[in-house]
Amino acid sequence: MSERAVLRRCVSCRQLLDRRQLWRVIRLAGGGMALDRGMGRSAYVCPNPVCVEEARRRRKLQKALRCQVADSIIAALEQRLQSTPAAGAEAR
């Protein structure tokens, strides 16, 4: 039996993709924010410069997570874009 893909929606482009292709931003249950690992409310964004910029500019992550998103989280996503060889590469 093959493993079924778990689909999640990008907060910017609203495209439904396998969660392994997206970057996960988490509002941790105990307070604070994290990328990729942890328990709490999550929002997903494509590893695409347009989606990351749109999420920053229109405050899409804040709306999805229902809290303020630190500039350091946005900066970390932008840093990942520069270190990722292909914008469409898997997020992990």
C-alpha positions, 0 to 999 in steps of 0.5 A: 500500500502506498503512502498517501500525500498529506496536502496543505495550502500555501497561505499566499498562492492558495495552491494545494501541495504535498506538505513536504513541498512547503515550509511550515511556520508554527505558533508554538503551544507554549508561546513563540514561533518555530520553523518546520518542527513543533506542536501548535497552530501551523501555516504553510508557504511555498519555497517561492520568492513571490509567495514569501514576499506576498506573505510578508507584504500582506501579512498572510502568516499573521492572519493564518496564525492569529498572532504577530510573526517576528521579523526573524521568521520572515528573515529566516524564510528569505535566507532559505530562498537564497540558500535553496538552489531551485525555488521549487525544491522540496522544503526539507 
